[in-house]
């Protein structure tokens, strides 16, 4: 699955951003790349809070994985829950337990589509009527 709303970093760009943020944990960041880069639904964002792997459509962050000074940090938006995990197998297990319940659009995304899409469809239909005349 590709997500046209997400900017994809190359591995070199990713590792440079990770090194700038937390150089001492570069091996752990590389493990996250190996685990999540080709995994459907996952994308990397780098902002003022550092690199964060996020799971969700159209840039949503329903699940988040990042690294602090000692641990992998995982967050689930729906449960509003953060956990600290010690290794990649634990991160993989955590992800596998939560991905199915967090697939698809968020409720906010669905609300926006429900409000915007009918308006756009109506506008398109009016433009088609003008073209037919």
C-alpha positions in Angstrom: 0.0 0.0 0.0 1.3 3.4 -0.8 0.2 6.6 0.7 0.3 9.6 -1.6 0.0 12.0 1.3 3.2 10.9 2.9 6.7 12.0 2.0 9.0 9.0 1.8 12.6 9.4 3.1 15.4 7.4 1.6 17.4 5.2 4.1 20.3 7.7 4.0 18.0 10.7 4.8 16.3 8.7 7.5 19.6 7.7 9.2 21.0 11.2 8.9 17.9 12.6 10.7 18.1 9.9 13.3 21.8 10.5 13.9 21.2 14.2 14.3 18.4 13.5 16.8 19.9 10.6 18.8 23.3 9.5 17.4 23.9 7.1 20.3 21.0 4.9 19.4 21.6 4.7 15.6 21.6 0.9 15.6 18.1 0.9 17.2 16.9 3.4 14.6 18.3 1.1 11.8 16.3 -1.8 13.4 13.1 0.3 13.1 13.9 1.0 9.5 14.3 -2.7 8.8 11.0 -3.5 10.6 8.8 -0.7 9.4 10.0 0.8 6.1 8.3 -1.8 3.8 5.4 -2.6 6.2 2.1 -1.5 4.8 0.5 1.6 6.4 3.7 2.8 8.1 5.5 6.0 7.4 8.3 8.1 9.0 7.9 11.7 10.0 10.7 13.9 11.3 9.7 17.1 13.2 10.8 19.1 16.2 10.1 16.0 18.4 12.5 13.8 16.4 11.9 10.9 14.0 8.6 9.0 14.6 7.2 6.0 12.8 3.4 6.4 12.3 0.7 4.0 11.2 -2.4 5.3 9.5 -3.8 6.4 6.2 -3.3 9.9 4.8 -0.6 10.8 7.3 -2.6 9.8 10.4 -0.8 8.6 13.5 -3.0 5.9 14.9 0.1 4.0 16.2 3.5 5.7 16.8 6.9 4.2 17.4 10.0 6.2 18.4 13.0 5.9 20.6 14.0 7.7 23.7 17.4 7.4 25.4 16.9 3.8 26.6 13.8 2.3 25.1 11.5 2.0 22.1 8.5 4.1 22.8 5.1 3.0 21.4 1.9 4.9 21.5 -1.7 3.9 20.5 -3.9 6.9 19.8 -7.2 5.1 20.3 -6.2 3.9 23.8 -4.2 7.0 24.5 -1.5 4.7 25.9 2.3 4.9 25.8 4.5 2.0 26.6 8.3 1.6 26.8 9.7 -1.6 25.2 13.2 -3.0 25.4 13.7 -4.7 22.0 12.6 -5.1 18.4 10.8 -8.4 19.0 8.6 -6.7 21.6 7.9 -3.8 19.2 6.9 -6.3 16.5 4.6 -8.1 18.9 3.0 -4.8 20.0 2.5 -3.7 16.4 1.0 -7.1 15.4 -1.5 -6.9 18.3 -2.7 -3.4 17.3 -2.5 -3.0 13.5 -5.8 -4.7 12.7 -7.9 -2.6 15.1 -6.2 0.6 13.8 -6.5 0.1 10.0 -8.5 2.4 7.8 -9.5 6.0 8.3 -9.7 7.7 11.7 -13.1 9.0 12.8 -12.0 12.5 12.1 -11.0 11.6 8.6 -14.3 9.9 8.0 -16.1 13.0 9.3 -14.2 15.3 7.0 -14.9 13.1 4.0 -18.6 12.9 4.9 -18.7 16.7 5.0 -16.5 17.5 2.0 -17.1 14.7 -0.5 -20.9 15.3 -1.1 -20.1 19.0 -1.7 -17.4 18.2 -4.2 -19.6 15.6 -5.9 -22.4 18.2 -6.2 -20.0 20.8 -7.6 -18.7 18.2 -10.2 -22.2 17.3 -11.3 -23.0 21.0 -11.8 -19.9 21.4 -13.9 -21.0 18.4 -16.0 -24.4 19.9 -16.5 -22.7 23.1 -17.8 -20.5 21.1 -20.2 -23.5 19.2 -21.6 -25.3 22.5 -22.5 
